[in-house]
Structures are given as C-alpha cells and as structure tokens.
C-alpha cells in the first residue's frame, strides 16, 4: 500500500511534474481528512433523507431532490478523495455486495413476489432508484478509485451515471424494451421539475439528447487539476 503523502510509483506524474494522485500529494492540513468528513456528512444526509422524506415516486418539493443530491454528492466526494489507493483493498468492495444481497435485492424481490396487490409501489420505486442505482454508481466508482483511478475521473464516472438516469433515457427505454405501447406523454417527476408537467414522447427524446453534450462537457473538465489546486497539490490532467 502506498503511504499517504506519496504518489503511486507506477504513475508518479500526470503532467510530468505533478503527482498523479492529488489527494496524497495535497499540502492542505485538512486534505487527509476530507474523505471521512465527506463520508460522515453524506451518511448523515442519507439518514435524514431516508427518515425525514416520504418514500414516494412523486417529488413533493424541490428541496427533497436537493437533499438527496447533496447527500449523494458528499458520498461521491468521499469516494473520489479516498486516500489509500491499492488493489489490496479490493475486499472493501465486498461491503456493497453484502448490502445488495443481504438487504436490497431480497427487499426489491419481495415487492414483486410478495406484494401482489402492489400496495407498496412507492416503496419499491424508492428502493430501486434511491438505493439500488446510486449504489451501483458508487460501487463502480469505488472500484475505479481503489484500483488507482484519479479523483477527478472518479467524480466524472459518478456524475455521468447520475446524469444518464436523470436525462430521461431510462423513462424512454422503459416503453421501448417492455411490451407496452409508446405513450403520447411521459410523466416523470424528475423531468416535471424542469418542464412544469408531463411532456410528449418526442419532447422527452429531445430532453434526453440535451444531456449528451452536458455529459461530454463534464468528462472534458480538468477536474484533477482543480482538485489538485484545491488540495495544494498543484495542477493535474483531466
């Protein structure tokens, strides 16, 4: 395992004179503590969202979505700036697998097999989109980071994953891959926040396509350079 404060021997620099891992090379006194502070805030935010916001498909107020996104963003930061990067830590990835197989998958399965009346459809929606999909995004990003990925690129993975699900692509594909008719309008709560209400299937396609340049733009940002400057490690690459 690479010691904190030193850059990985296999990729010592990104731009020839800048440490590849801007977290371990950060000179700010709070840099080594940023990951666990973000983790603590994110965990508290998740507890608040889980206990204080309704488990429904509809978004009652914009602040509910903001609270969820802030909690998720903190968890993203915690993963992106996790300082101990080493393939030897791959066992940490067993933790989400235990969570998925020990709680989440059995719970989601019950909504299909046990809730025949579909009385808990909103709870099913919450488990699927508030827990499962974000959990997959965070797990993939954690694997990338632990394997040696840079903080900036790690953040790009997570931001892109969330932009894809919020883009309306999933809402479109639900009607494409399932044996149902294409509707005239699509009623998706996260889209309604921006459009003011349900929009046509064609307009949803446009809404989704608008996200393509946004995702491309996010992935072109020099996040590692910015993170390096923030942490006092100089500039980095993309």
Secondary structure, 3 states (H helix, E strand, C coil): CCCCCCCCHHHCECCCCCECCCCCCCCCCCHHHHHHHHHHHHHHHHHHHHHHCCCCCCCCCHHHHHHHHHHHHHHHHHHHCCCCCCHHHHHHHHHHHHHHHHHHHHHHHHHHHCCCCCCCHHHHHHHHHHHHHHHHHHHHHHHHHHCCCCHHHHHHHHHHHHHHHHCCHHHHHHHHHCCCCCCCEECCHHHHHHHCCCEEHHHHHHHHHHHHHHHHHHHHCCHHHHHHHHHCCCCCCC
